[in-house]
Amino acid sequence: MLKRLLFPSPLPYAETHYKFKLPWSPLYRPWPEVFLDGPSFCVPGVKPVFYLVIKDGDLFPVQVHEIEFLLQWEGGSRKQTVNLDLRPTENLLFHPLALDFSGCTGMVTVNGKVRVEKSGGRSQDFLNANFPGIPPSPLLIRFLAAPLPYPVDWHGGELHCHSDYSNDPVEYGAPLNVLQEAGTALGMGYVVCTDHSYDFYYNRRRYMQPVDPDANFQAYRSEALALNQGLVTGPGDGGRTLVIPGEEVSCGNHLGENVHLLVAGHPDFLPGHGDGGRRWFNNRPDLRVEEVLERIGATPAFAAHPRSRVGGLERFIFRRGMWHERDLRPNPSIRGVDGLQFWNGNRGTDYTEGRRFWVDQLLAGKRISPIGANDAHGDLNRCIGVKTPLFSLYQNRNHVYGNVRTVVHAPERTVAGIQSGLASGRLFLTDGPFLELQDSDGRFRLHGKSNSDFGGFTNVTVWAGQKGASQETVVATWKLDGGGMDLDEALTVPAGSAYLRAEAQTSGKRLALTAPSYLET
């Protein structure tokens, strides 16, 4: 019971060497963290890149000679040895591996046997990762048989993830170029990197060493935008993923508790040191939500995981709280948050409660978008993180980079174009199919498209909401046999409705959820 009170959900992500000045930790090993990672799926026509990741190789020098791989898929398998002779000297290394995926189809299981050696002859042999206390887990990559089912001018992307500029005593992310490269394999048109405001106060390679946060943020921004040089910006998601430097700002709700606001591409650093943990009980927010919204003007901003449970330890040490209705637009004279990121990698309690919170705002007359993302810190294939600080780790595939995405309508795939699309609210959330409510002079149709990888549509529901009502009304629902890959249905709108919205599921257990189409001007 005490553990559930203090740690209601796992704490991400596995930095294992920080001991809080204690003499011992069950997680501590005098070895670098070493693991394999790569994208969870790949669209046709792109060659995915897998990586050997070594963290703290500068503190614990090792040598990696070779990795023996076994790739397995339905109808085939392949053994492959990658010769390296690698001696990392940097704090964080993502070393690309030339794996041969030719002939691979469908779901492919990747296992790599790694040996690392210290000077003096001591060595470690492990499968895929050397994190203590968790069993080996394979890497899985699905090679899609068909392109993603999004029309031209619709761009799927990740709206909540972390690069290596998010680095602290329990977690770290992947380099910006790795997020772009993995995003390209995933068919993502854009990624908004939302690194923690409190981590910009510290050196990203020495997470207890203070630096100038403004200069650190501008270095991050310059590095991100440089990756977009030569990017094709016209229709379609072809080519490299667009990188938008954003921020996850720790700021104060109306109770003075720290909540997180995702800001998509503001050019200046937004202070937020309250719940970074390195100031201990000096944990009051630097800025209120209202003050951040006033500073960013028209830049899109979203409430991060608005209904994720906050444990007693987080409340006590970090002064963390939850989003409330009055925090979404705390000052009527300025723009409120544009959306709620309640789909955060999986569809658990935080999803169902967050979705209900969002619907309540719609029924109250607010125009606010749904947002889906994954809060991935690297985590290209599976998430390995801290469960109980100092004591235990966990692993899952819930918060995998690019799995849940927000698909935005934007004629130009540029930073400004994606920002405009996000602000307009013309978007939908998905971990697979396409879904759109089309309005032609007040006549609505529901359009959807799936593919063989995600399965045909099985359950479709359309809701209408009236301002001031206690619940929504079901306008239409379809139970299908899962064989149809396309939807095109006319809708009848109940009198007095303020908005319509729709959800659709597939036989592959994939979901798409539209933003509201508003009927009132």
C-alpha positions in Angstrom: 0.0 0.0 0.0 2.8 2.4 0.9 4.6 1.7 -2.4 1.4 2.4 -4.4 0.9 5.7 -2.4 4.5 6.9 -3.1 5.0 5.4 -6.6 1.6 5.0 -8.3 3.2 4.6 -11.6 6.8 3.8 -12.7 9.3 6.6 -12.7 11.2 6.9 -16.1 14.0 6.2 -17.4 17.0 4.2 -16.4 20.0 6.3 -15.3 21.5 3.8 -12.8 24.6 5.5 -11.5 23.3 8.4 -9.3 23.2 7.3 -5.6 22.0 10.6 -4.0 25.3 10.6 -2.0 24.5 7.3 -0.5 27.2 4.7 -0.2 25.3 2.0 -2.1 22.4 1.3 -4.5 21.2 -2.0 -5.8 21.1 -0.4 -9.3 24.7 0.8 -9.3 27.3 -1.1 -11.3 30.8 0.2 -12.2 29.9 -0.3 -15.8 28.3 1.9 -18.4 24.7 1.4 -19.4 24.8 -0.5 -22.7 21.8 -1.5 -24.7 20.5 -1.9 -28.3 17.7 0.2 -29.7 15.9 0.9 -32.9 12.5 2.0 -34.3 9.4 -0.2 -33.5 8.2 -0.2 -37.1 9.3 0.9 -40.5 7.3 2.3 -43.5 7.9 0.9 -47.0 10.9 2.4 -48.8 13.0 3.3 -45.8 15.9 1.4 -44.3 15.8 1.5 -40.5 18.8 2.2 -38.4 19.5 0.3 -35.1 22.0 1.5 -32.5 24.3 0.4 -29.9 23.8 2.8 -27.0 26.5 3.4 -24.4 25.8 5.8 -21.5 28.7 7.0 -19.2 31.4 5.4 -21.3 33.6 8.3 -20.3 33.3 7.4 -16.6 33.6 3.7 -17.1 35.8 2.9 -20.1 35.0 -0.3 -21.9 35.6 -1.9 -25.3 33.1 -3.6 -27.5 34.5 -6.0 -30.1 31.5 -7.4 -31.8 27.8 -8.1 -31.5 26.2 -11.4 -32.7 22.7 -10.9 -34.0 19.8 -13.2 -34.6 16.9 -11.9 -36.7 13.7 -14.0 -36.9 10.5 -13.5 -38.8 7.7 -15.7 -40.1 9.3 -17.9 -42.7 12.9 -16.9 -42.1 15.8 -16.1 -39.9 19.3 -14.7 -40.2 22.5 -14.6 -38.1 24.8 -11.7 -38.5 27.9 -10.5 -36.7 28.7 -6.8 -36.5 32.4 -6.1 -35.9 33.1 -2.9 -34.0 36.3 -2.6 -32.0 34.6 0.3 -30.3 36.1 2.3 -27.3 33.7 5.0 -26.4 35.1 8.2 -24.7 31.9 10.3 -24.8 29.2 10.4 -22.1 26.4 9.3 -24.5 27.0 7.4 -27.7 24.4 6.2 -30.2 26.5 4.1 -32.6 24.6 3.1 -35.8 24.7 -0.6 -36.7 24.6 -1.9 -40.3 22.0 -4.6 -39.9 20.9 -6.5 -43.0 17.1 -6.5 -43.1 16.8 -7.6 -46.7 14.0 -10.1 -47.2 12.5 -9.4 -43.8 8.7 -9.0 -43.7 6.1 -8.5 -41.0 7.2 -8.6 -37.4 10.9 -9.2 -36.9 12.4 -10.2 -33.6 16.0 -8.8 -33.1 18.3 -10.2 -30.4 21.9 -9.2 -30.1 24.6 -10.9 -27.9 26.9 -8.2 -26.7 30.3 -8.5 -24.9 31.9 -5.5 -23.2 35.3 -5.6 -21.7 37.2 -3.5 -19.2 41.0 -3.0 -19.2 42.4 -5.9 -17.2 40.3 -8.5 -18.9 37.0 -8.3 -17.0 34.0 -8.7 -19.3 30.2 -8.8 -19.4 28.1 -10.9 -21.8 24.4 -10.0 -22.1 21.4 -10.1 -24.4 20.3 -6.7 -25.7 20.9 -4.7 -22.5 23.0 -4.8 -19.3 20.5 -3.1 -17.0 20.4 -4.9 -13.6 17.4 -6.8 -12.3 15.3 -7.2 -15.4 15.2 -10.1 -17.8 16.3 -9.7 -21.4 13.7 -8.4 -23.8 13.9 -8.7 -27.6 13.7 -5.8 -29.9 10.7 -5.9 -32.2 10.3 -4.1 -35.6 7.3 -4.4 -37.9 7.9 -3.8 -41.6 4.7 -2.3 -42.8 3.3 -3.9 -46.0 1.5 -0.7 -47.0 2.1 3.1 -46.6 0.5 4.9 -43.7 -3.1 5.7 -44.7 -2.9 9.5 -44.4 -3.9 11.8 -47.3 -1.5 14.4 -48.7 -1.3 17.5 -46.5 -1.8 15.4 -43.3 1.4 14.9 -41.3 1.7 12.4 -38.3 4.0 13.4 -35.6 5.3 13.0 -32.0 4.2 15.8 -29.7 5.8 14.8 -26.4 9.3 13.3 -26.4 12.8 14.1 -25.0 16.2 14.4 -26.6 19.5 14.2 -24.8 19.0 17.7 -23.6 16.7 16.1 -21.0 19.3 14.5 -18.7 19.1 14.2 -14.9 19.6 11.7 -12.1 16.9 9.2 -13.2 16.5 9.7 -17.0 18.0 10.7 -20.3 16.9 11.0 -24.0 18.3 10.3 -27.4 20.2 12.8 -29.6 18.2 15.0 -31.8 19.6 13.4 -35.0 18.6 10.0 -33.8 15.0 11.1 -33.1 14.9 12.5 -36.7 16.4 9.3 -38.2 14.0 7.0 -36.2 11.1 9.3 -37.1 11.8 9.0 -40.8 11.7 5.2 -40.5 8.4 5.6 -38.7 7.0 7.8 -41.5 6.6 10.8 -39.2 6.2 14.2 -40.8 7.3 16.1 -37.8 8.5 15.7 -34.2 8.2 18.3 -31.5 11.0 17.7 -29.0 9.7 18.8 -25.6 12.7 18.8 -23.3 12.3 19.6 -19.6 12.6 23.2 -18.7 14.4 22.2 -15.5 17.1 20.3 -17.4 18.2 23.3 -19.4 19.7 24.7 -16.2 22.3 21.9 -16.2 25.0 20.5 -18.5 23.4 17.7 -20.6 26.6 15.6 -20.1 27.0 16.4 -16.4 23.5 16.7 -15.0 24.5 18.2 -11.6 26.7 21.0 -13.2 24.8 24.3 -13.6 24.9 26.2 -16.9 23.2 29.2 -18.4 19.8 27.9 -19.3 19.1 30.5 -22.0 22.4 29.7 -23.8 21.8 26.0 -23.4 18.3 26.3 -24.9 19.5 28.3 -27.8 22.2 25.7 -28.5 19.5 23.1 -28.5 17.3 25.1 -30.8 20.1 25.8 -33.2 21.0 22.1 -33.3 17.4 21.0 -33.9 16.7 23.5 -36.7 20.0 22.7 -38.5 18.6 19.2 -39.0 15.9 20.6 -41.2 18.2 22.0 -43.8 17.3 20.7 -47.3 14.1 19.2 -46.0 11.3 18.8 -48.6 8.5 21.0 -47.2 5.7 20.4 -49.7 2.7 17.9 -49.5 3.1 14.5 -48.1 5.4 13.0 -45.4 8.1 11.8 -47.7 11.7 12.4 -46.7 13.3 13.3 -43.4 11.2 14.1 -40.3 10.9 17.8 -39.5 12.3 18.6 -36.1 10.6 21.3 -34.0 12.5 22.4 -30.8 9.9 22.7 -28.0 9.9 22.6 -24.3 8.0 20.9 -21.5 7.7 23.8 -19.1 7.2 23.2 -15.3 4.8 25.9 -14.2 2.3 26.6 -11.5 -1.4 25.7 -11.5 -3.9 27.7 -9.5 -2.9 25.8 -6.3 0.7 26.7 -6.7 1.6 23.1 -7.7 3.9 22.1 -10.6 2.2 21.0 -13.8 3.7 20.5 -17.2 2.9 22.5 -20.3 4.1 21.4 -23.7 5.1 24.3 -25.9 5.6 23.7 -29.6 8.4 25.8 -31.0 8.7 29.1 -29.0 12.0 30.8 -29.8 12.9 31.7 -26.2 13.6 29.7 -23.1 10.7 29.5 -20.7 11.9 29.2 -17.0 10.7 26.3 -15.0 12.9 24.9 -12.3 10.2 24.0 -9.7 10.1 20.2 -9.8 13.5 19.4 -11.2 14.6 17.8 -7.9 18.0 19.3 -7.8 16.9 22.2 -5.6 15.2 19.7 -3.2 12.4 21.5 -1.2 13.0 24.8 -3.0 10.2 23.6 -5.4 7.8 26.4 -5.9 7.0 27.1 -9.6 9.0 29.9 -11.3 6.1 30.9 -13.4 2.3 30.4 -13.2 0.5 28.8 -16.2 -1.0 32.2 -16.9 2.4 33.8 -17.1 3.8 31.2 -19.5 0.7 31.5 -21.8 1.1 35.3 -21.8 4.8 35.0 -22.8 4.3 32.5 -25.7 1.5 34.4 -27.5 0.3 32.4 -30.5 2.7 29.5 -30.0 0.7 26.2 -29.6 0.7 24.8 -26.1 -0.8 21.7 -24.5 -1.4 20.4 -21.0 0.8 17.3 -20.6 -0.8 14.1 -19.1 -3.6 16.1 -17.4 -5.0 13.2 -15.5 -1.9 11.1 -14.7 -1.9 10.2 -11.0 0.6 12.0 -8.8 2.0 10.0 -5.9 2.7 11.2 -2.3 6.4 11.4 -2.8 6.0 13.5 -6.0 3.7 15.8 -4.2 6.0 16.1 -1.1 9.4 16.5 -2.8 8.5 18.0 -6.2 5.2 19.8 -5.3 3.6 18.2 -8.4 -0.1 18.4 -9.0 -2.7 18.0 -11.7 -4.4 20.2 -14.2 -7.8 21.6 -13.3 -10.5 23.3 -15.3 -9.6 26.8 -14.2 -5.9 26.3 -15.2 -6.8 25.7 -18.9 -7.6 29.4 -19.4 -6.6 31.2 -16.2 -7.0 34.7 -17.7 -9.9 35.4 -20.0 -7.9 38.2 -21.7 -5.2 35.8 -23.0 -5.4 32.6 -25.1 -5.7 29.4 -23.0 -4.1 26.0 -23.7 -4.8 24.6 -27.2 -5.2 21.0 -26.2 -5.0 18.2 -23.6 -2.4 15.4 -24.1 -4.5 12.7 -22.4 -3.4 9.8 -24.7 0.1 9.2 -23.4 1.4 6.0 -25.0 -1.3 3.7 -23.7 -5.0 3.6 -22.9 -5.0 3.1 -19.2 -6.7 5.0 -16.4 -4.9 8.3 -17.3 -6.4 8.0 -20.8 -10.0 7.3 -19.7 -10.0 9.9 -17.0 -8.2 12.4 -19.3 -10.6 11.8 -22.1 -13.6 12.4 -19.7 -11.9 15.6 -18.5 -11.6 16.7 -22.2 -15.2 16.0 -23.0 -16.3 17.9 -19.9 -14.5 21.0 -21.2 -16.2 20.6 -24.6 -19.6 20.4 -23.0 -18.7 23.5 -21.0 -18.2 25.4 -24.3 -14.4 25.3 -24.5 -12.7 24.7 -27.8 -9.9 22.5 -27.0 -8.1 19.8 -29.0 -7.2 16.2 -28.0 -3.5 15.4 -28.2 -1.8 12.0 -28.4 1.9 11.4 -27.8 4.2 9.0 -25.9 6.5 10.9 -23.5 9.4 8.9 -24.9 12.9 9.5 -23.6 14.6 7.9 -26.6 12.7 4.6 -26.0 12.6 3.8 -29.7 11.7 0.1 -29.2 10.9 -0.5 -25.5 11.0 1.5 -22.4 13.5 0.5 -19.6 13.3 2.9 -16.6 13.4 3.4 -12.9 10.5 1.9 -11.0 11.7 2.6 -7.4 14.6 5.1 -7.2 17.8 3.4 -6.1 16.2 -0.1 -6.0 14.5 -1.4 -9.1 13.8 -1.0 -12.8 10.9 -1.9 -15.1 10.4 -2.4 -18.8 7.4 -2.1 -21.1 6.4 -1.0 -24.6 3.8 1.6 -23.6 5.8 4.8 -24.1 7.6 3.9 -27.4 8.6 6.8 -29.6 6.2 7.5 -32.4 3.6 4.9 -31.5 0.7 7.3 -30.7 0.8 10.3 -32.9 -1.1 13.5 -33.6 -1.8 13.9 -37.3 -2.1 17.5 -38.4 -3.5 19.1 -41.6 -0.8 21.5 -42.9 -0.2 22.3 -46.6 3.4 23.2 -45.8 5.5 20.8 -43.8 7.5 23.6 -42.0 7.8 24.7 -38.4 5.3 27.5 -39.1 3.0 25.2 -41.1 2.8 22.5 -38.3 2.3 25.2 -35.7 -0.6 26.7 -37.7 -2.2 23.2 -38.1 -1.9 22.5 -34.4 -3.4 25.9 -33.5 -6.3 25.4 -36.0 -7.4 22.2 -34.3 -7.7 20.3 -37.6 -6.1 17.1 -36.4 -6.8 13.6 -35.2 -5.0 11.1 -32.9 -4.1 7.6 -33.9 -1.9 4.6 -33.5 -2.9 3.4 -36.9 -5.9 4.5 -39.1 -6.9 7.8 -40.6 -10.2 9.5 -39.5 -11.7 12.8 -40.4 -15.0 14.6 -40.0 -15.6 16.7 -43.1 -17.9 19.8 -43.1 -19.3 21.0 -46.4 -21.7 23.9 -45.7 -23.0 22.2 -42.6 -23.3 18.8 -44.1 -21.0 16.3 -42.4 -19.4 13.1 -43.6 -17.1 10.8 -41.8 -14.1 9.6 -43.8 -11.7 6.9 -42.6 -8.9 4.8 -44.1 -6.9 1.9 -42.7 -4.5 -0.7 -44.2 -3.7 -4.4 -43.9 -1.1 -3.7 -41.2 -3.7 -2.1 -38.9 -6.7 -4.2 -39.9 -10.2 -3.2 -41.2 -12.6 -1.1 -39.2 -14.7 -2.9 -36.6 -16.3 -0.2 -34.3 -17.1 3.4 -35.2 -19.0 5.9 -33.0 -19.9 9.6 -33.6 -20.9 11.8 -30.7 -22.6 15.2 -30.6 -22.4 17.6 -27.6 -24.7 20.4 -26.5 -23.3 23.2 -24.5 -24.2 22.8 -20.8 -25.2 19.2 -21.2 -24.0 16.6 -18.7 -23.0 14.0 -21.4 -22.7 13.6 -25.1 -25.3 12.0 -27.4 -24.4 9.2 -29.8 -25.2 10.3 -33.3 -24.2 7.1 -35.1 -22.5 3.8 -34.5 -21.4 1.0 -36.7 -20.3 -2.5 -35.9 -18.4 -3.9 -38.8 -16.8 -7.3 -39.6 -13.2 -5.8 -39.8 -12.9 -6.3 -43.6 -13.5 -2.8 -44.7 -10.5 -0.5 -45.1 -12.5 2.6 -46.0 -15.2 4.7 -44.3 -17.4 7.2 -46.1 -20.7 7.9 -44.2 -23.1 10.9 -44.2 -24.1 12.1 -40.7 -27.3 13.7 -39.4 -26.6 16.3 -36.8 -29.0 16.7 -33.8 -30.6 20.2 -33.4 -28.8 22.4 -30.9 -25.5 20.5 -31.2 -22.3 22.5 -30.5 -19.8 20.0 -31.9 -19.3 16.5 -33.4 -16.5 14.1 -32.8 -15.7 10.5 -33.8 -13.7 7.5 -32.8 -12.9 4.3 -34.8 -11.3 1.0 -33.9 -9.8 -1.7 -36.2 -9.5 -5.4 -36.0 -5.8 -4.9 -35.2 -6.9 -3.1 -32.0 -5.8 0.3 -33.4 -7.7 3.5 -32.6 -8.3 6.9 -34.3 -10.0 9.8 -32.5 -10.9 13.1 -34.2 -10.7 16.6 -32.8 -14.2 18.2 -32.5 -15.9 19.8 -35.5 -17.7 22.8 -34.1 -21.2 23.8 -35.4 -21.4 27.2 -33.6 -19.5 30.2 -35.0 
